[in-house]
């Protein structure tokens, strides 16, 4: 098993990080669907200079 791990690391395959023991916390303030969409769009599109 150790040899296989070394071979995989040699080609760039790394083990997954350990799983979270505690689930992610929900935001304390309710967020509207529109605000969620705006936040998602901001993550996928680069900011534009005006």
N, C-alpha and C positions, 0 to 999 in steps of 0.2 A: 504494500500500500504506500509506503514512504517513497519507493522508487517511482511509482506512478505519479505521486504528487510532485516530485522533482521534475519529471518529464513534462508534466502539464505546465508547471511554472516556467520552465525553460522556453516554452512556446507562447507564453504570455497569458495563460489561463490562471486566474487567482481564485481562491475560495471566496464564497459569499460572506459578507459581514454577519456577525451574530444577529439573531432576530431580537426585536425590541421585546422587553419583558412587560412593558406597560403600554397600552394603546395610546395613540396620539390624543391629545386633549381637544375638545371642541372649543371653538371660539366663545368667549364669554358673552359677546354681543351678537344678536341675530343679524345675519347678513342676507340682503335680498338677492334674488336670482340675478337681477341686473348687475349688482355689485360683483357677484361671483363671475359673471360673464366678462365684465370689464377687467377684473383681475386676471382671468385666464387669457384674455386677448393681450394684455400687457406683457404676459410671460412669453407669448409666442411671436409677437412682433417687436422689432427694434424700435426704440423711441425715435421720433422724427423731430428734427429741429424746425421751428417755425420761422 
